[in-house]
Protein backbone atom coordinates (compact mmCIF):
# COMPACT_ATOMS: atom_id res chain seq x y z
CA UNK A 1 0.00 0.00 0.00
CA UNK A 2 1.29 3.47 -0.91
CA UNK A 3 0.61 5.95 1.91
CA UNK A 4 1.34 9.66 1.57
CA UNK A 5 1.99 10.64 5.19
CA UNK A 6 1.50 14.40 4.77
CA UNK A 7 -1.46 15.88 2.89
CA UNK A 8 -3.67 18.89 3.51
CA UNK A 9 -7.33 19.40 2.75
CA UNK A 10 -9.72 21.83 4.35
CA UNK A 11 -13.34 22.18 5.31
CA UNK A 12 -15.04 23.36 2.10
CA UNK A 13 -16.25 26.47 3.93
CA UNK A 14 -12.66 27.73 4.23
CA UNK A 15 -10.69 25.74 1.62
CA UNK A 16 -10.47 28.40 -1.09
CA UNK A 17 -9.55 31.17 1.35
CA UNK A 18 -6.96 29.01 3.13
CA UNK A 19 -5.24 27.97 -0.09
CA UNK A 20 -5.21 31.53 -1.44
CA UNK A 21 -3.60 32.80 1.76
CA UNK A 22 -0.92 30.10 1.74
CA UNK A 23 -0.29 30.58 -1.97
CA UNK A 24 0.29 34.30 -1.41
CA UNK A 25 2.77 33.52 1.38
CA UNK A 26 4.71 30.81 -0.43
CA UNK A 27 4.47 31.89 -4.05
CA UNK A 28 3.73 28.26 -4.94
CA UNK A 29 0.96 27.23 -7.32
CA UNK A 30 -0.97 24.46 -5.54
CA UNK A 31 -1.86 21.12 -7.10
CA UNK A 32 -5.40 21.33 -5.64
CA UNK A 33 -7.70 24.04 -4.30
CA UNK A 34 -7.67 22.36 -0.92
CA UNK A 35 -10.76 20.16 -1.04
CA UNK A 36 -10.87 16.53 0.04
CA UNK A 37 -12.49 15.50 -3.24
CA UNK A 38 -9.79 17.08 -5.40
CA UNK A 39 -7.08 15.55 -3.20
CA UNK A 40 -8.52 12.08 -3.79
CA UNK A 41 -8.53 12.77 -7.53
CA UNK A 42 -4.82 13.54 -7.27
CA UNK A 43 -4.28 10.30 -5.31
CA UNK A 44 -5.78 8.41 -8.24
CA UNK A 45 -3.56 10.24 -10.74
CA UNK A 46 -0.40 9.83 -8.65
CA UNK A 47 -0.80 6.21 -7.56
CA UNK A 48 -1.49 6.86 -3.87
CA UNK A 49 -3.76 4.50 -1.93
CA UNK A 50 -4.22 6.57 1.23
CA UNK A 51 -3.09 9.89 2.66
CA UNK A 52 -2.53 11.07 6.22
CA UNK A 53 -4.70 14.18 6.56
CA UNK A 54 -3.08 16.91 8.65
CA UNK A 55 -4.74 20.08 9.93
CA UNK A 56 -3.39 22.86 12.14
CA UNK A 57 -5.35 24.72 14.81
CA UNK A 58 -4.00 28.26 14.51
CA UNK A 59 -6.18 29.38 17.44
CA UNK A 60 -7.31 27.45 20.54
CA UNK A 61 -10.94 27.93 19.55
CA UNK A 62 -10.37 25.98 16.32
CA UNK A 63 -9.40 22.69 17.98
CA UNK A 64 -12.82 21.07 18.31
CA UNK A 65 -14.16 22.17 14.92
CA UNK A 66 -11.03 20.96 13.11
CA UNK A 67 -10.88 17.64 14.95
CA UNK A 68 -14.54 16.86 14.38
CA UNK A 69 -14.17 17.63 10.66
CA UNK A 70 -11.02 15.50 10.40
CA UNK A 71 -12.87 12.63 12.06
CA UNK A 72 -15.57 12.88 9.39
CA UNK A 73 -12.88 12.45 6.71
CA UNK A 74 -11.20 9.48 8.42
CA UNK A 75 -11.55 6.12 6.72
CA UNK A 76 -11.65 5.42 3.02
CA UNK A 77 -8.75 7.29 1.42
CA UNK A 78 -7.81 9.40 4.45
CA UNK A 79 -6.06 8.55 7.71
CA UNK A 80 -6.79 11.60 9.85
CA UNK A 81 -4.67 13.19 12.54
CA UNK A 82 -6.08 15.69 15.00
CA UNK A 83 -4.69 18.98 16.19
CA UNK A 84 -4.29 20.85 19.44
CA UNK A 85 -3.14 24.40 20.18
CA UNK A 86 -0.41 24.91 22.80
CA UNK A 87 -2.22 27.92 24.27
CA UNK A 88 -5.45 26.01 24.85
CA UNK A 89 -6.21 25.51 28.54
CA UNK A 90 -8.19 22.38 27.69
CA UNK A 91 -5.46 20.66 25.65
CA UNK A 92 -5.65 17.50 27.80
CA UNK A 93 -9.39 17.20 27.24
CA UNK A 94 -8.88 17.76 23.51
CA UNK A 95 -6.23 15.03 23.37
CA UNK A 96 -8.76 12.71 25.04
CA UNK A 97 -11.36 13.79 22.47
CA UNK A 98 -8.91 13.01 19.66
CA UNK A 99 -8.51 9.51 21.10
CA UNK A 100 -12.28 9.09 21.41
CA UNK A 101 -12.74 10.11 17.78
CA UNK A 102 -10.29 7.40 16.72
CA UNK A 103 -7.88 9.85 15.11
CA UNK A 104 -4.40 8.47 14.54
CA UNK A 105 -2.07 11.19 15.83
CA UNK A 106 -1.58 14.90 16.48
CA UNK A 107 -0.21 17.69 14.27
CA UNK A 108 1.71 20.63 15.74
CA UNK A 109 3.16 23.54 13.76
CA UNK A 110 5.72 25.55 15.75
CA UNK A 111 5.71 28.47 13.29
CA UNK A 112 1.94 28.83 12.94
CA UNK A 113 1.34 28.22 16.65
CA UNK A 114 4.17 30.37 17.97
CA UNK A 115 6.38 28.04 20.00
CA UNK A 116 9.92 26.73 19.87
CA UNK A 117 9.90 22.95 19.54
CA UNK A 118 12.13 22.59 22.63
CA UNK A 119 10.36 25.25 24.71
CA UNK A 120 9.91 24.13 28.34
CA UNK A 121 6.27 25.18 28.27
CA UNK A 122 5.66 22.42 25.71
CA UNK A 123 6.95 19.64 27.98
CA UNK A 124 3.62 19.05 29.73
CA UNK A 125 1.88 18.87 26.34
CA UNK A 126 4.38 16.36 24.98
CA UNK A 127 3.97 14.32 28.16
CA UNK A 128 0.18 14.29 27.68
CA UNK A 129 0.54 13.17 24.05
CA UNK A 130 2.92 10.42 25.14
CA UNK A 131 0.47 9.22 27.81
CA UNK A 132 -2.21 9.04 25.12
CA UNK A 133 0.14 6.83 23.06
CA UNK A 134 -0.30 8.99 19.97
CA UNK A 135 2.40 9.96 17.47
CA UNK A 136 2.97 13.68 16.96
CA UNK A 137 4.06 15.22 13.67
CA UNK A 138 5.79 18.59 13.62
CA UNK A 139 6.47 21.03 10.84
CA UNK A 140 10.24 21.37 11.04
CA UNK A 141 12.62 23.80 9.38
CA UNK A 142 11.88 26.84 7.23
CA UNK A 143 8.36 28.16 6.69
CA UNK A 144 7.32 31.24 4.73
CA UNK A 145 5.10 32.39 7.58
CA UNK A 146 8.20 32.96 9.75
CA UNK A 147 11.15 33.35 7.37
CA UNK A 148 13.48 35.04 9.85
CA UNK A 149 12.85 32.78 12.85
CA UNK A 150 12.99 29.00 12.50
CA UNK A 151 10.98 27.52 15.36
CA UNK A 152 12.19 23.94 14.82
CA UNK A 153 15.83 23.72 13.79
CA UNK A 154 17.61 20.36 13.82
CA UNK A 155 19.40 21.40 17.02
CA UNK A 156 16.18 22.36 18.79
CA UNK A 157 14.43 19.22 17.59
CA UNK A 158 17.29 17.16 19.00
CA UNK A 159 16.93 18.92 22.37
CA UNK A 160 13.24 18.02 22.47
CA UNK A 161 13.84 14.40 21.48
CA UNK A 162 16.44 13.96 24.22
CA UNK A 163 13.98 15.30 26.81
CA UNK A 164 11.18 13.02 25.58
CA UNK A 165 12.86 9.78 24.46
CA UNK A 166 9.63 7.75 24.48
CA UNK A 167 7.55 10.21 22.45
CA UNK A 168 6.66 9.01 18.95
CA UNK A 169 7.93 11.88 16.80
CA UNK A 170 7.61 12.60 13.09
CA UNK A 171 9.66 15.54 11.83
CA UNK A 172 8.24 16.69 8.52
CA UNK A 173 10.26 17.76 5.49
CA UNK A 174 13.04 15.18 5.96
CA UNK A 175 13.88 16.48 9.43
CA UNK A 176 13.89 20.22 8.68
CA UNK A 177 12.73 21.99 5.54
CA UNK A 178 15.61 23.54 3.56
CA UNK A 179 18.08 22.62 6.34
CA UNK A 180 19.02 19.18 5.09
CA UNK A 181 22.78 19.45 5.57
CA UNK A 182 22.19 20.22 9.25
CA UNK A 183 19.76 17.31 9.46
CA UNK A 184 22.41 14.99 8.05
CA UNK A 185 25.09 16.27 10.41
CA UNK A 186 23.10 16.84 13.62
CA UNK A 187 19.83 14.93 13.65
CA UNK A 188 19.91 11.88 11.39
CA UNK A 189 20.54 8.67 13.30
CA UNK A 190 19.20 9.96 16.63
CA UNK A 191 17.94 7.20 18.93
CA UNK A 192 14.25 6.72 19.58
CA UNK A 193 11.02 6.34 17.66
CA UNK A 194 11.84 9.37 15.53
CA UNK A 195 10.70 9.44 11.92
CA UNK A 196 11.34 11.87 9.07
CA UNK A 197 8.71 12.36 6.40
CA UNK A 198 9.64 13.39 2.86
CA UNK A 199 7.07 16.18 2.45
CA UNK A 200 8.08 19.05 0.15
CA UNK A 201 11.51 17.63 -0.64
CA UNK A 202 11.48 18.00 -4.42
CA UNK A 203 14.25 20.59 -3.99
CA UNK A 204 16.41 18.36 -1.78
CA UNK A 205 19.36 17.05 -3.83
CA UNK A 206 19.10 13.30 -4.39
CA UNK A 207 22.55 12.67 -2.92
CA UNK A 208 21.63 14.56 0.26
CA UNK A 209 18.40 12.61 0.66
CA UNK A 210 20.39 9.42 0.10
CA UNK A 211 22.84 10.39 2.87
CA UNK A 212 20.04 11.21 5.33
CA UNK A 213 18.16 7.97 4.60
CA UNK A 214 21.33 5.91 5.00
CA UNK A 215 22.26 7.57 8.30
CA UNK A 216 18.77 7.62 9.82
CA UNK A 217 17.67 4.24 8.49
CA UNK A 218 15.01 3.43 5.91
CA UNK A 219 12.82 1.97 8.69
CA UNK A 220 12.25 5.52 9.99
CA UNK A 221 11.51 7.37 6.74
CA UNK A 222 7.91 8.04 5.68
CA UNK A 223 6.86 8.85 2.13
CA UNK A 224 5.02 12.18 2.08
CA UNK A 225 4.34 15.03 -0.33
CA UNK A 226 2.76 18.04 1.47
CA UNK A 227 -0.01 18.05 -1.16
CA UNK A 228 -1.26 20.50 -2.42
CA UNK A 229 2.18 22.17 -2.22
CA UNK A 230 4.13 19.31 -3.76
CA UNK A 231 3.31 16.25 -5.83
CA UNK A 232 3.11 12.72 -4.47
CA UNK A 233 4.20 11.48 -7.89
CA UNK A 234 7.38 13.59 -7.94
CA UNK A 235 8.36 12.62 -4.40
CA UNK A 236 7.63 8.96 -5.09
CA UNK A 237 9.90 9.06 -8.15
CA UNK A 238 12.60 10.62 -5.97
CA UNK A 239 12.34 7.75 -3.48
CA UNK A 240 12.44 5.17 -6.27
CA UNK A 241 15.74 6.70 -7.44
CA UNK A 242 17.39 6.07 -4.06
CA UNK A 243 20.18 3.52 -4.05
CA UNK A 244 18.51 1.26 -1.50
CA UNK A 245 16.86 -2.17 -1.68
CA UNK A 246 13.38 -2.64 -3.13
CA UNK A 247 12.28 -3.85 0.30
CA UNK A 248 13.41 -0.58 1.88
CA UNK A 249 11.66 1.43 -0.82
CA UNK A 250 8.45 -0.47 -0.04
CA UNK A 251 8.88 0.31 3.66
CA UNK A 252 9.29 4.02 2.95
CA UNK A 253 6.34 4.13 0.53
CA UNK A 254 3.91 2.60 2.98
CA UNK A 255 5.19 -0.22 5.17
CA UNK A 256 6.64 2.06 7.84
CA UNK A 257 3.40 4.04 8.04
CA UNK A 258 1.38 0.84 8.39
CA UNK A 259 3.63 -0.26 11.26
CA UNK A 260 3.69 3.11 13.03
CA UNK A 261 -0.08 3.57 12.84
CA UNK A 262 -0.90 -0.13 13.46
CA UNK A 263 -2.81 -0.36 10.19
CA UNK A 264 -1.92 -3.99 9.48
FENCORLIN-V638385 format. One line per field, one symbol per residue. phi: phi as a letter, one per 40 degrees, with the letter a starting at -180 (. if undefined). A space follows every 50 residues. Layout:
phi: ???
This chain:
phi: .cbccabbabddcbdcccccccccccgbcccbcgccccccdcdcccgbca bccbbbccbdccdcccccccccccggcbbccbabbccccbcccccccdcc cgcbibbbbdccbgaccbcdccdcccccccccfbcbbbcbgcaccaccbc cbcdccccdccccbccccbbbcgfgadgbcccddcbbdgdchcbbbcbcf bdccddcccdcccccchccbbbcabgdccabdcccccccccccbcccccc cccacccccccfcc
